Amino acid sequence: MTTPKQAKSQSNEISRLQRVALEDEDPSRIQQTVSAPGQELKPAVRNKDKVWFATYLLVFLGLGGCVVLLGRPVAFLDSSSAVRIQGFLRGAMAMVAVLALAHAVDVYAVGRIPNAASRFNLRRIVRLLTGLVLALIALSALLANWYSTAISLGLLSLVLGFALQTPISSLIGWVYILVRVPYRVGDRIQMGEARGDVIDVSYLDTTLWEFGGDYLSTDHPSGRIIKFPNARVLNEPVFNYSWPLFPYIWNEIKFHIAYESDLEFVATTMQQVTAAEIGESMKEKVKIYRELLSKTPVNQLDVHEQPTVLFRACENTWLEAIVRYLVNPKEAGRVKTDLTRKLLVKLNAAPDRVLFPKSNAR
């Protein structure tokens, strides 16, 4: 039985592996980390053009020189005007410093993360924080009285807090999405009746490229987009088909056959055809899945490395022959179509051993 200490250790290990998967898109490197838990992935370093830093420095020094010059008596300016202009220049210097810092974070921190979705989200955070700091500096430069500024901002925040409850909740939901990562750009998810691939996570809403939908019976893109506020993630379950550590799902193909069919022949044929199509890749994926299960309290599941064939009695007079296999969710429709065609070719080649419903006996 798993002790609380072991369960906590297993949970921490899964969190560590998921963090690694979010920072690297190479499945072989993720599998290497799963197999060798002492190793962390080191993202590759990306070099950026450093001309902007020299520009920021020159502008900063130029503004500083102007502040120094205005500290001396100027013939065409009175002392109060000179002090006010100095305040504007100092505010401009602070804004240039903030922009330089934001650019440095983008180059030396965000830019070195291998995963494109993580870079996209972090750059949005940096832009948001930079904009807020720049706005505060501008207000401070325009309003010399800090006490009046604080009071004004407090009253404004109180009014906006009541008037913009839903947008604020969505902004909190956006922060939750970035911190807890229930989904990210590129993931295939379902939330309520909305199903699709995430193409954008903005400050207030999430945009999905819908698959399936009202007019399709397959997982093909419908051509429509779905938008919903980020606040929904705080009170609705999210079904993510693209968990970074194991972005695969089990799928099934079912046929109705008669009870008099040669079940051994049916099982062997369906297993062989499916294994020939996806057997090797499935074996590697199940290996990762087993290693992940071994690090959790739920490690007693019977998971097969090869496609599995099952038989189930139906409510009507037929028997269900089911083959179960592992597939990438975004390729499930194509793989199912190819396998169905190949399975029917093999099974129909032995009509005396595989008895399908035919004519008006369906």
N, C-alpha and C positions, 0 to 999 in steps of 0.2 A: 504493500500500500504506500502511496506517495505521501510523504510528510509535508507539512506546510513549508518547511525550509527548502525541500527539494522542488516543490511546486513554484516557489518564488524564484529559485535559481533557473528553472526551466522557462518561466515567463520572461526573465531578463535575457536569457539566451535567444529566445524567439524574437524579442524586441531588437536585440543587437543584429541578428541576421536580417530582419526586415529593414533596419536602417542601412545595412550594407547593400541590400538589394535596391533600395531607393536611390543610392548614390552610384550604382553601376549597372549598366544594361547588358553586360556580357554574361550569359548563363553559365559559361565554363568557369568564370571567376567566382560567381555566386556559389556554384557547386563546390569549388575548391574551399571556399570559406565555410560552407556547411560541413564538409568532411574534416576540415582542420580548423576548429573553433578558436585556436590561439592566434590565427592570422587575421589581420584586418586589411581590407583593400585600400590601397593608396591611389587616390585619383591622379590622373596625369595632369601635369602643369601646362597651362595655356598661356602663351605670351601675347600681350596686347601692345598696341602702339602707345608709346609713352610720350608722344608729342604733346598731348593734352596737359600732362603734368607740368611741362615747361611753360605752357600758356597760362595755366592757373598761377604759377609762381610769378611770372612777369606781371600779370594783372594785379596780384596781391601786393607786390612790391611797389607798383605804380600808385595804387591807392594809398599805401602807407606813406609814400613820399608826399602825396598831396595833403595828407593829414598833418605831417610834420611842417609843411610850408604854411598851412593855415594856422599853425600855432604861433606864427610870428605875425607882427602887425602887417596888415595889407591895406594899401591906400584906398581901394575902392570897396572895401567891406568893413562894416562895423563889427564890433566884437560879438554881438549876439548872433548876427548872421553867420559869422565864421564858425562859432560853436555849433550852430545848427547844421551847417554843411559838414563839419567834422563828424557829427553824429551819423549823418547819412553815409559818409564815406566809411566809417567804422562798420556800419551795418552791411555795406557792400563787401568789405573785407571779410566779414564773418560769413556772408553768403558764398563768396568764392572759396573760403576754406571748407565749408560744408560740401560744396560741389566737388572739390578735389578729394575729400574724404570718401564721398559716395562713389566717385570714379575708382578710387583705390580699392574699395571693398568689392566693386564689380570685377576688377581685373585680378586681384590677388586672392579673393575668397570665392565669390560666386562663380567666376569664370573657370576655376579649376575643378568644379564638380562635373564629373563625366555625364551625369544624367540630364537630358535636355529638359524634362518636366520639372525637376528640382531647380535648375537654373532659372526657368521661366517664373516659377512661383517666388523664388528668393529675390529676383530682380524687381518684381512687383512690390515686395515688401520694402526693399531699399528705396524705390521711387516714392512710395507712400510716405515713409518716414522722412525722406529728404524734403518732400513738398511741405509736410507739416512744420519742420524746423525752419525752412525758408519763410513760410508764412508768419511764423512767430517772430523771426528776426525782422521782417518787414514791418510788422505791427509795432515792435519795440522801437524801431527807428522813427516811425511816423508819430508815435505817441510817446512823448518824453516822460509822461507821468506813469510810472509802473503801477502805482496803486489803482489809478483810474482804469488802466488797461486790464488789470486782473479782475476788477469788479465787472467791467463790461463783458469780458470773456465768460465770467461765471454766470451772469444773468443770461447771456446768449446761449450758453450750454444748457441751462435749465429749461429755457423755452424750447430749444431744439430737441432736448431729450423727450419732452412730452409729444412734440409734433412728429417726430421721426422715429417712433418706436420700432416699426417694422424694418426700415433700413438699418437701424443700429443693430437689431437682432441679426440681420443678414451679414453685417460687418463682423459681428462676433462669430457667426457661423463660418465666415471666411477664415478667420484666425484659427478656429477649431480645425478646419479642413487642412490648413497648412501645418498645424502642430501634430494632430493625430493621424493625418493622412488616411481618412476612410476611402478616398479615391484621389486620383490625380489626372492631369491631362493625358489622354491616350487610353485610359482604363475603360473597360466595358462594364457598365453598372446598371442596376435597376433600383429605382426608388418609387414605391407606390406603383402606379401604372406607367411611369416613365422608364423606358429602356433605351439605352443607346451608348455610344462612345463619347467620352468627355472630350470636347474640343476647346473649351475655355472655362476657366474659373476666375471670374472677376471679383471685385470687392463686394458686390451685392448679389450676384446671381451666377448660376452655373448653366452652361449651354451644352446640350447633348445633340449628337447626330444620330437620329433615331434609326433603329433597325427593327424589322418586323412591322408592327403597327396594325392598324385596322384593315389595311388592304393587302397585306402579304401574310402568307402562312410559313415563311422561312425567315432566316436571320439576315436577309439581304437589307441593305440600307433603304429606307422608305423615301428618302428625298426631303424629309421634313426635319426641322430642328425643334428641340424642346428646351425651354428656359424655365427655371424655377428658382425662387429665392434661396440663398444659402441658409436661411434660418431653418429650412426643412430638415437639414442634417442634424439639428439638435433634438428633434423629437420623432424622427422616422427612421426605421431600419434601412441600411444601405446594403444591397447585394452586389459585391464586387467580384466579377469573373476574372479579374486580372491581378490577383494578389501577387506582388513582386516576387516573393519567394517561390511561388508555385502557380504560374499563370496558365493553368490547364483545368479542364473539367472532364468528368466522365459523361459519355454519351451512349445511346443505345439505338439499335436498329431491330425492329420487331417484324416477324412474319407469322401469319396464321397458317398452320399446317394441320393435317388430319392426325388423329391418334394412331392410325395404322402406319404412319410414316416410320422410316428407319431412323430413330432418334440418334443413334450413335453416328450414323453417316452424316446426318444434318449437323450435329455438333462439331464433328471433325472438319467438315467442309467449311462451315462458317468461321471456325477458329483459324484454319489455315489461310483462308482468303484474307481475313482481317489482319492476321499477323504478317502476311507477306506485304501488306500495304503500309502498315504503321508499327510493326512489331518492334524493330530495333530502337526507334526513337521513343516508343512508349516505355521500353525497358529502362532507358536512362532517366526518364521523367519519374517513373515509379521509385527508382533508387533514391532520388532526391526526396520524394514524398515520404518514404520510409525513414530516412535520416531525420527529417523534420518531425515526424511522429515520435521518434525515439527521444526527442528533447521535450516532449510534452507529457502530461499525465495520461493522455489518450493514446496509448501506444500498443494496444492489443488488437487493433483492427487487422483483418485479413485482407491484404491488398495484393493482387496478382500482378506479375510483371508482364503477362501476355493477355491478349483479349480473352474474355470469358464468355461462355455460352450457357444460358439458363433456359429452362422450360417452365412454363406457368400455365395452369389450366384456366381457361376463360369461362365466362358465364354462359357463352353459347357452346356450340358443339365442336369448337376448334381448340387447338393448343397453340400457345404463343412460343415461338422460338426467338430468343433474345440474345444478341451479341453485344457485349459491353466493352468499351474501349476508351482510351484517353486521347484528348484532342485539345488543340488551342481553340478557345471559344470563338475567335474571329475566323477560324477556318472550319468550324463545325458543319456549316451547311454544305460547303464544297466536298469535304471528306465524306459526309453522309451520302451525298448523291453518288459519288464515285464508288463507294463501297456497296451501296444498294444495287447499282447496275452490275457490278462484278459478282456479287453474291447470287443474284437472280440468274445470271448466265450459268454459273456452276450448279445451282440447285435445279434449274429447269432441264439441265442436261441428263438428269436421272429421274424422269417422271414416275418410274416404278418404285422408287425409294423415297421420293419427296412428293407427298400428295397435297397440292395446294387447292384452295377453294376455286371452283371454276363454274362458268356459265351461271345459271340461276341458283346454284347451291351456295352462293356467297352469303 
